């Protein structure tokens, strides 16, 4: 009789059994953890195994990680508030920002020079105003037009207005034909302001009384034509054409008496001596030159350097700064 020996099955089953035992042990360990941990602890454990969680970092504050040691919050990655955050960019610190935001010596010196130029210009405007008023008072033919003249300062410059009065218009009704007295007054004004270097804006204004229905000629055309008529008079008086900055017809959009749109005083011509700062592209260069001549730069440079000592230290704030190293977890 031939004896047949049992075949060799190998040890693969042992590996499968070991995996099964390991899985069962992990399962029972999970059941134990679920039973003995609180909800907060479960959340912490879950976050620990979550590589995308923003509060998890390596032992060296994210060094070598995706952000290379940078943090998304001002405090750093899970750092305690007793650790000082290293600021590797001095310009990003509040003290540096405060220093940068504070006007530099050059800017302060230039602004100081501009104030001097503005003050000198205001003095010239005041002299021109006084000269116009005096000329009106001293001229018998113009004295009666004193009520038709208004002079004041505006943000744009010195404004000289020739204003209609009830029963005493400056132009023929509904036209740009200027009366002789108006031409005389405007010529006198132009003769006085001719000595100033400022550009001039000429603006015509009307009241709100409209033309008849279907009229092709409106208050827009009337105000523009009167402004141009005034421009021609001041040019004839000797003011160079280059100084005429603009000629504008405003119609009834800018009343002198807004609450009384049909009042005669709304019909007027405005001649504005524009401030140099508004029209001269070289005004900044002029201010720089004055600041250098007066030594403002040197004086303010010393003042600026001395003031740095008075800036109090402040804790740096901001985003994306490196922490000093190890991070303490609570």
VEXDREN-2710 file (C-alpha; in Angstrom, 1 decimal):
% VEXDREN-2710
k/r/px/py/pz
1/UNK/0.0/0.0/0.0
2/UNK/1.3/3.4/-0.9
3/UNK/1.1/6.1/1.8
4/UNK/0.3/9.5/0.5
5/UNK/1.7/12.3/2.8
6/UNK/-0.4/15.5/3.5
7/UNK/0.6/18.5/1.3
8/UNK/2.4/21.6/2.8
9/UNK/0.1/24.6/3.0
10/UNK/2.7/27.3/3.8
11/UNK/2.5/30.1/6.4
12/UNK/0.4/32.7/4.6
13/UNK/-2.5/32.2/7.0
14/UNK/-0.3/33.4/9.9
15/UNK/0.1/36.8/8.2
16/UNK/-3.6/37.1/7.7
17/UNK/-4.2/36.1/11.3
18/UNK/-1.7/38.6/12.6
19/UNK/-3.4/41.4/10.6
20/UNK/-6.8/40.3/12.0
21/UNK/-5.5/40.3/15.6
22/UNK/-3.9/43.7/15.1
23/UNK/-7.1/45.1/13.7
24/UNK/-9.1/43.7/16.5
25/UNK/-6.7/45.2/19.1
26/UNK/-6.9/48.6/17.3
27/UNK/-10.7/48.3/17.3
28/UNK/-10.8/47.5/21.0
29/UNK/-8.3/50.3/21.7
30/UNK/-10.6/52.7/19.8
31/UNK/-13.6/51.6/21.8
32/UNK/-11.6/52.1/25.0
33/UNK/-10.6/55.6/24.0
34/UNK/-14.1/56.6/23.0
35/UNK/-15.2/55.5/26.5
36/UNK/-12.6/57.2/28.6
37/UNK/-12.1/60.6/26.7
38/UNK/-14.1/63.8/26.8
39/UNK/-15.5/65.5/23.7
40/UNK/-12.7/68.1/23.9
41/UNK/-10.1/65.4/24.1
42/UNK/-11.6/63.6/21.1
43/UNK/-11.5/66.8/19.1
44/UNK/-7.9/67.4/20.0
45/UNK/-6.9/63.8/19.0
46/UNK/-8.8/64.2/15.7
47/UNK/-7.0/67.5/15.0
48/UNK/-3.7/65.9/15.7
49/UNK/-4.2/63.4/13.0
50/UNK/-5.5/66.0/10.5
51/UNK/-2.5/67.4/8.6
52/UNK/-4.7/70.2/7.1
53/UNK/-5.7/71.6/10.5
54/UNK/-4.3/75.2/10.7
55/UNK/-3.3/75.0/14.4
56/UNK/-1.1/71.9/14.0
57/UNK/2.6/72.5/13.3
58/UNK/6.0/70.8/13.7
59/UNK/8.0/71.0/16.9
60/UNK/9.8/74.0/15.5
61/UNK/6.9/76.3/14.7
62/UNK/6.4/75.1/11.2
63/UNK/10.1/75.2/10.3
64/UNK/10.5/73.1/7.2
65/UNK/6.8/73.0/6.7
66/UNK/4.6/74.3/3.9
67/UNK/4.8/77.9/5.1
68/UNK/8.5/77.8/6.0
69/UNK/8.0/79.1/9.5
70/UNK/5.4/81.7/8.7
71/UNK/2.3/82.1/10.7
72/UNK/-1.2/83.2/9.6
73/UNK/-2.0/85.0/12.8
74/UNK/-0.2/87.9/14.6
75/UNK/0.4/85.7/17.6
76/UNK/2.2/82.9/15.7
77/UNK/1.4/79.2/15.4
78/UNK/0.0/78.1/18.8
79/UNK/2.6/80.3/20.5
80/UNK/1.8/81.5/24.1
81/UNK/1.5/85.1/24.8
82/UNK/4.7/85.1/26.9
83/UNK/6.9/84.5/23.9
84/UNK/8.3/87.5/21.9
85/UNK/7.7/87.1/18.2
86/UNK/10.9/87.9/16.2
87/UNK/10.3/90.6/13.7
88/UNK/12.7/90.0/10.8
89/UNK/11.3/92.9/8.8
90/UNK/11.8/96.2/10.7
91/UNK/9.8/98.1/8.1
92/UNK/6.7/96.1/9.0
93/UNK/6.8/97.2/12.7
94/UNK/4.4/99.8/13.9
95/UNK/7.2/102.0/14.9
96/UNK/8.6/101.9/11.4
97/UNK/5.2/102.5/9.9
98/UNK/4.7/105.4/12.2
99/UNK/8.0/106.8/11.1
100/UNK/7.2/106.3/7.5
101/UNK/3.7/107.8/7.8
102/UNK/5.1/110.8/9.5
103/UNK/6.0/113.4/7.0
104/UNK/9.6/113.2/5.9
105/UNK/11.9/116.3/6.4
106/UNK/11.7/117.0/2.7
107/UNK/7.9/116.9/2.7
108/UNK/7.6/119.1/5.8
109/UNK/10.1/121.6/4.5
110/UNK/8.3/121.8/1.1
111/UNK/4.9/122.3/2.9
112/UNK/6.4/125.0/5.0
113/UNK/7.7/126.7/1.9
114/UNK/4.3/126.4/0.2
115/UNK/2.6/128.1/3.2
116/UNK/5.0/131.0/2.8
117/UNK/4.2/131.2/-1.0
118/UNK/0.4/131.0/-0.2
119/UNK/0.7/133.8/2.4
120/UNK/2.6/136.0/0.0
121/UNK/0.0/135.4/-2.7
122/UNK/-2.8/136.2/-0.3
123/UNK/-1.1/139.5/0.5
124/UNK/-1.0/140.3/-3.2
125/UNK/-4.7/139.4/-3.5
126/UNK/-5.4/141.7/-0.6
127/UNK/-3.5/144.6/-2.2
128/UNK/-5.3/144.1/-5.5
129/UNK/-8.7/144.1/-3.7
130/UNK/-7.8/147.3/-1.8
131/UNK/-6.6/148.9/-5.1
132/UNK/-9.8/148.1/-6.9
133/UNK/-12.0/149.5/-4.1
134/UNK/-9.9/152.6/-3.9
135/UNK/-10.0/153.1/-7.7
136/UNK/-13.8/152.9/-7.6
137/UNK/-14.1/155.4/-4.8
138/UNK/-11.8/157.9/-6.4
139/UNK/-13.4/157.8/-9.8
140/UNK/-16.5/159.9/-10.1
141/UNK/-17.7/157.9/-13.1
142/UNK/-17.3/154.6/-11.3
143/UNK/-18.4/155.6/-7.8
144/UNK/-22.1/155.0/-8.7
145/UNK/-21.1/151.4/-9.7
146/UNK/-19.7/150.5/-6.3
147/UNK/-22.8/148.5/-5.5
148/UNK/-22.3/146.5/-8.7
149/UNK/-18.9/145.3/-7.6
150/UNK/-18.2/142.4/-5.2
151/UNK/-14.7/141.2/-4.2
152/UNK/-14.1/138.2/-2.0
153/UNK/-11.7/135.3/-1.5
154/UNK/-12.7/131.7/-2.6
155/UNK/-10.8/128.4/-2.5
156/UNK/-9.9/129.1/-6.1
157/UNK/-8.5/132.6/-5.6
158/UNK/-9.6/136.2/-5.6
159/UNK/-13.0/136.6/-7.1
160/UNK/-14.1/139.9/-8.6
161/UNK/-17.8/140.0/-9.6
162/UNK/-19.6/142.6/-11.6
163/UNK/-23.2/142.2/-10.5
164/UNK/-26.5/143.5/-11.9
165/UNK/-28.7/145.5/-9.5
166/UNK/-32.4/146.0/-9.9
167/UNK/-32.8/148.7/-12.5
168/UNK/-29.0/148.9/-13.1
169/UNK/-28.0/146.1/-15.5
170/UNK/-24.5/145.7/-16.8
171/UNK/-25.6/144.2/-20.2
172/UNK/-28.6/144.9/-22.4
173/UNK/-31.5/142.6/-21.5
174/UNK/-31.2/139.2/-23.1
175/UNK/-28.0/140.0/-25.0
176/UNK/-24.2/140.1/-24.6
177/UNK/-24.0/143.8/-25.6
178/UNK/-22.1/145.4/-22.8
179/UNK/-23.0/148.9/-21.6
180/UNK/-20.2/151.5/-21.7
181/UNK/-20.2/151.9/-17.9
182/UNK/-19.6/148.1/-17.6
183/UNK/-16.8/148.3/-20.1
184/UNK/-15.2/151.2/-18.1
185/UNK/-15.5/149.3/-14.8
186/UNK/-14.1/146.1/-16.3
187/UNK/-11.2/147.9/-17.9
188/UNK/-10.3/149.5/-14.6
189/UNK/-10.3/146.1/-12.9
190/UNK/-8.1/144.6/-15.6
191/UNK/-5.6/147.4/-15.4
192/UNK/-5.2/146.8/-11.7
193/UNK/-4.9/143.0/-11.8
194/UNK/-2.6/143.1/-14.8
195/UNK/0.3/143.4/-12.4
196/UNK/-0.4/140.1/-10.8
197/UNK/1.0/136.9/-12.4
198/UNK/-2.1/134.7/-11.7
199/UNK/-4.1/133.1/-14.4
200/UNK/-7.7/134.3/-14.9
201/UNK/-11.0/132.5/-15.1
202/UNK/-13.9/134.5/-16.7
203/UNK/-17.4/133.1/-15.9
204/UNK/-20.8/134.3/-17.0
205/UNK/-24.0/133.8/-14.9
206/UNK/-27.6/134.4/-15.6
207/UNK/-30.8/134.4/-13.5
208/UNK/-33.4/131.6/-14.0
209/UNK/-35.8/133.6/-16.2
210/UNK/-36.0/131.5/-19.3
211/UNK/-36.4/132.5/-22.9
212/UNK/-39.7/131.9/-24.6
213/UNK/-40.8/128.4/-25.6
214/UNK/-39.0/127.1/-28.7
215/UNK/-36.2/129.6/-28.5
216/UNK/-32.9/128.5/-29.9
217/UNK/-30.9/130.9/-27.8
218/UNK/-30.9/130.0/-24.1
219/UNK/-29.3/131.2/-20.8
220/UNK/-26.3/128.9/-21.7
221/UNK/-25.5/130.8/-24.9
222/UNK/-26.2/134.1/-23.1
223/UNK/-23.8/133.4/-20.2
224/UNK/-21.1/132.1/-22.6
225/UNK/-21.4/135.2/-24.9
226/UNK/-21.2/137.6/-22.0
227/UNK/-18.2/135.8/-20.6
228/UNK/-16.5/136.0/-24.0
229/UNK/-17.4/139.7/-24.3
230/UNK/-15.7/140.3/-20.9
231/UNK/-12.7/138.4/-22.0
232/UNK/-12.2/140.6/-25.0
233/UNK/-12.4/143.7/-22.8
234/UNK/-9.7/142.5/-20.4
235/UNK/-7.5/141.5/-23.2
236/UNK/-7.8/145.0/-24.7
237/UNK/-6.9/146.4/-21.3
238/UNK/-3.5/144.7/-21.6
239/UNK/-3.8/141.3/-19.9
240/UNK/-1.9/138.7/-21.9
241/UNK/-3.9/136.1/-23.6
242/UNK/-1.8/133.4/-22.0
243/UNK/-3.2/134.4/-18.6
244/UNK/-6.8/133.6/-19.6
245/UNK/-7.1/130.1/-18.2
246/UNK/-10.7/129.5/-19.1
247/UNK/-13.9/131.2/-20.2
248/UNK/-17.1/129.6/-18.9
249/UNK/-20.8/130.1/-19.3
250/UNK/-22.6/128.8/-16.2
251/UNK/-26.2/129.9/-17.1
252/UNK/-28.3/129.7/-14.0
253/UNK/-26.5/126.8/-12.3
254/UNK/-24.5/128.8/-9.8
255/UNK/-26.7/131.6/-8.3
256/UNK/-25.4/134.3/-6.1
257/UNK/-28.8/134.1/-4.3
258/UNK/-29.9/130.5/-4.6
259/UNK/-33.1/131.2/-2.6
260/UNK/-34.2/133.9/-5.1
261/UNK/-33.3/132.5/-8.6
262/UNK/-34.9/135.3/-10.5
263/UNK/-33.1/138.1/-8.6
264/UNK/-31.2/140.5/-10.8
265/UNK/-28.0/139.9/-8.7
266/UNK/-27.7/136.4/-10.1
267/UNK/-26.8/138.0/-13.5
268/UNK/-23.1/138.7/-13.1
269/UNK/-19.6/138.3/-14.5
270/UNK/-17.0/136.6/-12.3
271/UNK/-13.3/137.3/-12.9
272/UNK/-11.2/135.0/-10.7
273/UNK/-7.5/135.4/-10.1
274/UNK/-6.7/131.7/-9.8
275/UNK/-4.2/130.6/-7.1
276/UNK/-0.9/129.7/-8.5
277/UNK/-1.0/126.3/-6.8
278/UNK/-4.0/125.4/-8.9
279/UNK/-2.5/126.4/-12.3
280/UNK/1.3/126.4/-12.1
281/UNK/2.7/122.9/-12.7
282/UNK/6.1/124.2/-11.4
283/UNK/4.6/125.2/-8.0
284/UNK/6.2/122.3/-6.3
285/UNK/9.6/123.0/-7.8
286/UNK/9.2/126.7/-6.7
287/UNK/8.5/125.5/-3.2
288/UNK/11.5/123.2/-3.2
289/UNK/13.7/126.0/-4.3
290/UNK/12.4/128.3/-1.6
291/UNK/12.9/125.5/1.0
292/UNK/16.5/125.1/0.0
293/UNK/17.2/128.8/-0.1
294/UNK/15.8/129.3/3.4
295/UNK/17.5/126.2/4.8
296/UNK/14.3/124.5/5.8
297/UNK/15.6/121.0/4.9
298/UNK/18.6/121.3/7.3
299/UNK/16.5/122.6/10.2
300/UNK/13.8/120.0/9.9
301/UNK/16.3/117.1/9.3
302/UNK/17.7/117.7/12.8
303/UNK/14.2/118.1/14.3
304/UNK/13.2/114.8/12.6
305/UNK/16.1/112.8/13.9
306/UNK/15.6/114.1/17.4
307/UNK/11.9/113.2/17.3
308/UNK/12.7/109.6/16.7
309/UNK/13.8/109.2/20.3
310/UNK/10.3/110.1/21.5
311/UNK/8.5/107.3/19.6
312/UNK/7.4/104.8/22.2
313/UNK/8.1/101.1/21.6
314/UNK/5.0/99.1/20.7
315/UNK/4.6/95.3/20.3
316/UNK/4.7/94.4/16.6
317/UNK/1.5/93.3/15.0
318/UNK/0.6/92.1/11.6
319/UNK/0.6/88.9/9.7
320/UNK/3.1/86.4/8.3
321/UNK/6.0/86.7/10.8
322/UNK/8.4/84.1/11.9
323/UNK/8.3/82.8/15.5
324/UNK/11.5/82.4/17.5
325/UNK/11.6/78.6/17.5
326/UNK/9.9/76.1/19.7
327/UNK/6.2/76.5/20.2
328/UNK/4.5/75.8/23.5
329/UNK/1.2/74.0/23.3
330/UNK/-1.3/74.3/26.1
END
